[in-house]
Amino acid sequence: INKIDKEGANPEKIKEQLPAVFVSFHLGSFRSALAFLIRYNLDVVLIIDPLPYRLQKDAIISQYEVMKQAFGSASDLVIYPADQKDLSIQLLDKTRKQYSVLAFIDGNTGFNGTFNQKKSEKIPFLGQEIAMRKGLAMLSFYSRRPIVPMLSFYDDRLQPRRTIFAPLVPAAGATADEFANDCLHPLFGILENALQEYYAQWEGWLYLHKFLD
C-alpha cells in the first residue's frame, strides 16, 4: 500500500504488517473503505451488522464485483454478520490465510444482541461513558495483526476524503484486556475529534443509545 492518505500513517510500516484489522466508523463516505482495500489487492473479511447483512449483502457483493473489475484487482471478499456465533473462530482462520478484516467499530453489535454489554469496555465519549465491545481488539491481540484506524469524511466541496492512521499494536507485556483499553480509547478519540467538524456526517447519532450504560 503506497498511497495511504494524510497524517499519522507510515505506508511502509503498514505494508509490512499486512494483513491487518482495519477499523472505521459510520462517518462520511464510509463504504469507500472497502474500495480502498480492494484497490490494493487485499483479501478482505467484511463484518457488518445483522440487519444490513440480511438486506444489503447481495448489493454489497455486486458493488464489490464492480470495484474489483474497475481496479483490475485480484481481491477476494467474505462477508460475515457481526452476531455470528463462531465469528471469532472464522476470523482467526481467515487472518491465518492472509485476509485482512474491515469492521465499523461504532456499530457495537455482536453475539447475544445489540444491548449485551458483557465483555465491554467503559470509555469516555462526548462527555459521558459508553460501553464498547472488545471483540476487534481481542481479534487483533490473538491474531497478532495490527489495528489500522480509517476515517472517511466529505470535505467542504462534498468530495470524499480518507485518513489512515498509524497502526495500533499491543505494548510489550500487555494483556488482551489491557490492549483493548489501550486501543478503544484512541479509536473513539479519533471519532470524537472528527465529530467536532463533521457532526452531520455520522450515522451513529441514531443509535448512540445502544452504547450507554
ROMAR-422071 format. One record per atom (N, C-alpha, C, CB): residue in three letters; x negated, y negated, z negated. Coordinates in steps of 0.001 Angstrom, whole numbers, plus 500000, padded with zeros to 6 digits. Glycine has a CB too. Layout:
N
alaXYZ...
// end
This chain:
213
ile499133501170500000ile500000500000500000ile499093498776500000ile500983499998498763asn499062498065501085asn498107496973501225asn498750495600501252asn497312497163502463lys500071495521501154lys500753494241501285lys501703493998500127lys501509494178502599ile501279494363498928ile502125494140497758ile502245492639497508ile501550494865496505asp503467492184497263asp503775490761497244asp503399490094495928asp505236490554497512lys502843488950496023lys502747487964494953lys501981488391493718lys504082487582494548glu502326487721492562glu501444487751491422glu501427489077490673glu501819486677490499gly500317489279489976gly500258490321488978gly499785491672489459gly501558490475488392ala499938492000490705ala499643493350491159ala498283493416491840ala500728493839492107asn497582494499491581asn496347494803492282asn496654495925493272asn495197495207491284pro496773495630494560pro497205496643495534pro496371497915495502pro497160496066496918glu495057497771495425glu494207498956495441glu494390499788494179glu492745498556495592lys494614499127493042lys494821499855491795lys496095500675491859lys494873498891490609ile497165500080492393ile498429500807492510ile498283501936493531ile499580499847492917lys497604501663494625lys497427502672495657lys496732503905495106lys496637502105496823glu495761503707494220glu495011504812493629glu495857505637492676glu493798504285492903gln496943505058492137gln497732505734491118gln499033506335491646gln498041504778490018leu499241506294492946leu500435506887493513leu500388508403493399leu500598506468494968pro501544509057493221pro502885508491493155pro503118507727491862pro503918509585493297ala504152506902491825ala504424506069490661ala505921506063490370ala503906504629490882val506252505547489189val507643505334488811val507941503855489042val507918505761487309phe508588503535490149phe508913502155490487phe510212501780489783phe509035501963492032val510165500722488996val511307500299488191val511737498907488627val510963500320486677ser513002498771489005ser513520497480489438ser514805497162488684ser513768497471490962phe515477496093489124phe516674495581488457phe517738495281489510phe516347494305487616his518991495195489071his520093494871489989his520159493355490217his521451495394489426leu519088492831490758leu518942491388490968leu518600491127492424leu517851490791490035gly519222490090492996gly518875489684494356gly519082490796495367gly517446489221494406ser518114490962496247ser518196491973497310ser517635493304496805ser517423491504498581phe518187493806495704phe517562494948495023phe517513496206495889phe518309495251493744arg518459496363496802arg518439497567497640arg517248497590498604arg519738497670498430ser516630496436498827ser515475496401499726ser514257497083499130ser515132494974500076ala514298497384497830ala513173498094497208ala512940499434497888ala513426498302495704leu514022500098498274leu513882501383498949leu513184501212500296leu515256502039499142ala513547500165501030ala512903499910502321ala511409499677502147ala513547498701503014phe511036498994501072phe509627498723500804phe508842500022500663phe509476497875499538leu509401500990499936leu508704502251499714leu508690503112500976leu509354503017498566ile509786503098501717ile509837503860502965ile508828503318503963ile511249503824503565arg508694502017503981arg507764501377504921arg506349501906504755arg507773499862504730tyr505991502248503513tyr504633502722503244tyr504556504239503120tyr504108502085501979asn505511504922503756asn505464506375503904asn505467507132502578asn504249506756504681leu506105506562501569leu506172507256500291leu507385508176500250leu506221506251499131asp507184509391499781asp508318510254499479asp508954509738498190asp507879511764499344val510267509604498180val510946508880497099val512099509691496524val511461507531497603val512184509701495188val513383510138494494val514098508883494011val513047511113493302leu515304508654494488leu516101507503494080leu517103507949493016leu516833506864495303ile517089507273491865ile518037507561490796ile519070506447490773ile517319507695489413ile520355506817490874ile521412505812490858ile522511506228489887ile521992505603492273asp523321505260489498asp524414505528488568asp525403506531489184asp525140504210488191pro526138507267488350pro527049508299488853pro528105507796489827pro527728508951487710leu528694506620489560leu529747506128490455leu529205505803491845leu530408504887489857pro528123505016491981pro527554504809493314pro527101506111493967pro526385503853493231tyr526660507064493146tyr526247508354493716tyr527426509017494418tyr525683509289492613arg528590508979493780arg529766509613494370arg530295508839495579arg530861509746493326leu530253507506495491leu530903506683496511leu529968506202497618leu531534505501495861gln528675506086497322gln527774505428498262gln526616506289498742gln527232504206497641lys526525507525498263lys525374508361498616lys525214508503500122lys525510509736497985asp526299508803500834asp526209509000502281asp525781507719502987asp527551509481502837ala526279506573502517ala525899505296503123ala524419505000502882ala526767504155502561ile523937505314501692ile522517505094501389ile521641505965502281ile522224505392499901ile522051507215502476ile521278508118503336ile521271507600504771ile521858509553503286ser522405507091505237ser522466506522506593ser521542505325506727ser523902506111506942gln521538504444505710gln520642503293505724gln519187503737505709gln520926502380504533tyr518913504768504902tyr517555505305504825tyr517088505800506198tyr517488506448503794glu517950506507506914glu517569507019508231glu517264505883509199glu518677507905508800val518050504806509125val517802503649509993val516457503008509650val518945502608509857met516183502825508342met514915502217507928met513731503110508291met514921501943506416lys513894504390508096lys512815505327508422lys512451505252509896lys513217506758508057gln513467505182510753gln513230505086512192gln512611503743512555gln514536505290512964ala513096502667511908ala512588501328512214ala511109501190511875ala513388500279511457phe510698501807510764phe509306501703510324phe508423502814510886phe509243501725508815gly509025503768511591gly508249504907512054gly507664505675510889gly507142504454512989ser508451505801509826ser507969506361508569ser508162507875508526ser508686505707507390ala507277508527507766ala507400509963507517ala507957510230506125ala506042510653507682ser508498509221505494ser509015509314504132ser510148510326504013ser509492507956503666asp510243510945502837asp511384511798502526asp512142511155501369asp510929513262502170leu513470511345501333leu514304510743500293leu515157511812499628leu515198509630500880val515151511797498292val516027512635497487val516790511712496552val515222513730496692ile518102511915496404ile518918511068495535ile519515511913494415ile520040510360496344tyr519328511441493176tyr519914512115492025tyr520801511140491257tyr518810512693491104pro521927511630490699pro522705510788489787pro522021510717488426pro524147511328489637ala522149509587487770ala521436509372486504ala521930510265485381ala521563507935486084asp523119510851485521asp523656511687484454asp523483513184484725asp525118511375484253gln522663513529485694gln522442514941485994gln521773515635484804gln521577515098487268lys522273516802484414lys521821517452483184lys520343517815483207lys522633518689482936asp519858518311484332asp518462518742484412asp517577517696485093asp518368520064485162leu517972516430485000leu517271515367485728leu515793515297485364leu517927514025485452ser515466515379484089ser514063515281483665ser513218516374484306ser513956515367482138ile513741517594484326ile513005518714484925ile512810518490486414ile513744520042484684gln513872518060487090gln513785517821488525gln512780516713488858gln515159517461489077leu512776515652488047leu511873514533488312leu510415514923488065leu512249513332487441leu510166515672487008leu508796516133486754leu508313517017487897leu508717516901485416asp509203517858488396asp508843518715489524asp508527517884490762asp509975519704489828lys509342516871491023lys509114516044492211lys507835515216492100lys510301515123492440thr507532514699490918thr506282513927490783thr505070514823490975thr506210513238489403arg505178516081490560arg504079517022490808arg503907517273492304arg504332518354490073lys504990517104493050lys504943517277494503lys504671515958495222lys506253517877495004gln504180514963494477gln503738513675495018gln504867512765495455gln502834513904496171tyr506050512940494895tyr507139512000495116tyr507027510850494118tyr508512512706494991ser507264509638494582ser507453508505493689ser508922508448493280ser507007507173494367val509197507733492205val510561507589491699val510945506115491768val510688508136490235leu512168505840492198leu512713504477492180leu513980504481491340leu513005503954493631ala514019503614490330ala515192503531489459ala515410502085489049ala515028504436488209phe516662501778488712phe517039500427488281phe517366500506486790phe518270499861489117ile516428500047485985ile516487500310484553ile517620499559483858ile515176499945483916asp518109498487484451asp519188497737483807asp520552498389484015asp519218496316484335gly520606499542484705gly521844500298484779gly522133501025483480gly521787501283485921asn521063501489482808asn521152502068481460asn522099503259481392asn521604501013480474thr522201504019482467thr523071505189482497thr522235506453482402thr523931505204483776gly522797507474481777gly522106508745481673gly523050509836481225gly520937508639480717phe522476510954480817phe523266512103480390phe524086511754479153phe522357513310480108asn525285512305479076asn526222512098477962asn526885510722477976asn525502512285476650gly526894510054479120gly527709508854479234gly526978507538479072gly528768508912478251thr527616506515479584thr527035505177479607thr526784504628478209thr527939504236480367phe527706504906477290phe527630504267475985phe526848505091474959phe529019504007475471asn526269506202475366asn525466507002474453asn524151506286474150asn525198508402475047gln523912505952472889gln522712505207472524gln521713506048471730gln523094503987471724lys521930507366471678lys520927508233471081lys519666508182471943lys521457509696470944lys518520508239471328lys517241508192472032lys517062506876472780lys517130509361473004ser517654505813472259ser517478504490472856ser516486503663472046ser518827503758472953glu515969502648472680glu515033501730472040glu515710500368471907glu513700501620472853lys515668499790470718lys516236498460470497lys515196497402470873lys516692498285469012ile515577496530471784ile514655495488472229ile515380494145472292ile514050495843473610pro514643493044472114pro515269491724472214pro515516491345473667pro514396490663471537phe516686490725473914phe517021490301475271phe518062489210475202phe517528491487476122leu517748488053475762leu518660486916475812leu519187486549474422leu519824487224476745gly518315486561473454gly518663486100472111gly519415487097471262gly519462484882472212gln519519488344471732gln520165489368470921gln519429490690471123gln521676489507471288glu519912491730470480glu519261493032470574glu520105493956471433glu519036493645469172ile519456494670472348ile520154495629473186ile519504496999473022ile520141495182474669ala520280498043473280ala519788499415473180ala519537499946474584ala520798500325472412met518289500262474896met517929500721476233met517415502146476188met516879499802476855arg517838502931477134arg517377504314477234arg515881504367477554arg518180505071478309lys515232505421477052lys513790505550477185lys513373506554478261lys513199505953475868gly514335507057479038gly514045508143479960gly512950507850480969gly515267508500480681leu512952506653481563leu511944506343482571leu510557506229481953leu512300505050483294ala510498505673480744ala509211505605480041ala508704507004479716ala509341504774478748met509610507889479294met509217509256478981met508741509980480239met510385510017478337leu509430509753481358leu509002510353482617leu507587509899482974leu509982509990483746ser507346508596482856ser506024508059483145ser504963508681482241ser506026506543482987phe505280508795480961phe504310509309479988phe503970510773480273phe504858509162478556tyr504992511599480440tyr504754513039480570tyr504314513456481972tyr506001513794480198ser504643512659482978ser504167512961484331ser502803512329484604ser505180512475485366arg502373511475483675arg501097510748483827arg501085509888485085arg499922511733483868arg502248509316485395arg502375508402486517arg502694507013485990arg503465508880487507pro502098505955486518pro502337504605486003pro503730504089486343pro501298503653486548ile504219503185485520ile505429502431485839ile505013501163486586ile506250502083484539val505614500949487751val505323499751488545val506590498904488608val504821500124489989pro506638497774487915pro507838496911487947pro507977496191489289pro507783495873486806met509212496132489784met509523495432491029met510674494470490764met509884496438492174leu510591493273491324leu511639492271491141leu512033491710492502leu511167491132490189ser513308491798492825ser513822491229494073ser514689490012493760ser514634492290494874phe514663489032494653phe515485487841494468phe515596487111495804phe514885486906493367tyr516585486218495902tyr516736485345497066tyr516183483977496717tyr518227485245497516asp515385483412497634asp514827482091497380asp515851481003497730asp513527481892498188asp515424479745497678asp516347478623497912asp516930478625499326asp515631477304497664arg516252479278500244arg516744479381501624arg517505480685501847arg515577479283502615leu517819481375500773leu518548482653500795leu517785483725501559leu519929482466501418gln516453483624501528gln515609484664502100gln515230485661501005gln514339484051502757pro515304486950501277pro514941487931500253pro513446487917499965pro515369489326500684arg513112487918498700arg511716487919498261arg511513489050497262arg511320486547497631arg510243489417497059arg509946490508496140arg508637490235495420arg509882491853496886thr508614490556494156thr507376490510493379thr507107491901492834thr507462489460492220ile505876492378493005ile505449493648492444ile504447493340491343ile504832494589493538phe504697493847490164phe503839493541489020phe502832494662488774phe504688493310487765ala501826494346487996ala500766495313487696ala501347496532486991ala499666494666486826pro500772497709487227pro501298498939486622pro501230498917485093pro500530500141487147leu502198499587484466leu502209499787483023leu501803501224482747leu503610499467482409val500770501388481942val500267502723481598val500095502808480085val498913503027482330pro500179504008479510pro500037504141478053pro498660503708477573pro500295505581477627ala498631503054476432ala497365502737475789ala496719504025475303ala497567501744474616ala495418504016475161ala494690505200474696ala495232505636473335ala493162504912474609gly495606506894473235gly496085507430471973gly497541507153471670gly495272506898470887ala498257506463472550ala499659506121472292ala500537507354472403ala500143505036473268thr501582507401471579thr502577508460471689thr503620508070472745thr503255508728470311ala504489509019473101ala505535508741474070ala506463507639473573ala506331510008474368asp506839507691472291asp507737506668471741asp507058505300471698asp508201507066470331glu505783505279471384glu505054504009471374glu504974503416472774glu503644504203470805phe504757504270473757phe504710503774475133phe506061503244475577phe504249504873476079ala507139503937475162ala508479503460475508ala508693502051474995ala509550504394474941asn508300501811473766asn508426500475473187asn507539499477473929asn508062500501471694asp506315499903474232asp505351499005474870asp505755498618476286asp503987499650474896cys506476499486476995cys506814499150478382cys508213498548478527cys506708500386479246leu509157498925477658leu510501498353477771leu510506496861477465leu511462499074476833his509714496436476507his509664495005476175his509205494162477371his508724494771474983pro508065494478478003pro507675493654479158pro508604493803480358pro506276494003479578leu509200494982480542leu510127495149481654leu511316494209481525leu510606496593481732phe511897494156480341phe513047493266480171phe512618491815479983phe513884493713478981gly511343491605479662gly510806490248479699gly510759489714481121gly509414490209479081ile510407490584482080ile510418490203483494ile511824489782483916ile509917491372484379leu512817490592483548leu514200490271483913leu514660488998483220leu515137491433483555glu514360488860481940glu514786487687481185glu514224486410481801glu514348487806479722asn512950486436482195asn512341485263482832asn512992484974484180asn510828485473483013ala513291486029484945ala513904485832486261ala515294485211486139ala513991487166487013leu516025485591485083leu517388485088484925leu517435483598484613leu518089485852483834gln516340483040484133gln516309481598483897gln516469480825485209gln514995481200483202glu516030481428486306glu516120480755487603glu517169481384488522glu514769480776488288tyr517322482698488445tyr518186483414489392tyr519369484062488672tyr517381484486490152tyr519936483355487711tyr521000483925486868tyr522238484339487659tyr521401482926485809ala522492483687488795ala523682484015489584ala523477485241490473ala524076482827490440gln522263485792490477gln521960486911491370gln521941488265490655gln520628486679492036trp522269488299489375trp522188489544488610trp523565490174488451trp521563489290487233glu523705491415488867glu524958492135488699glu525194492539487245glu524971493366489587gly524137492524486461gly524211493040485099gly525133492284484161gly522873493051484522trp525514491065484512trp526453490330483664trp527764491106483509trp526727488928484252leu528088491929484494leu529357492659484480leu529333493858483544leu529702493118485874tyr528129494320483165tyr528076495498482295tyr527065495350481155tyr527734496725483116leu526721494112480807leu525802493880479700leu526341494438478390leu525525492398479552his527671494488478271his528284495005477039his527896496458476774his529804494886477118lys527479497184477798lys527090498588477609lys525812498716476784lys526899499270478964phe525012497653476757phe523726497729476071phe523818497337474592phe522724496840476771leu524918496694474207leu524997496128472874leu525209497201471828leu526106495111472801asp524721496946470623asp524873497898469519asp526351497948469110asp523966497497468296
// end
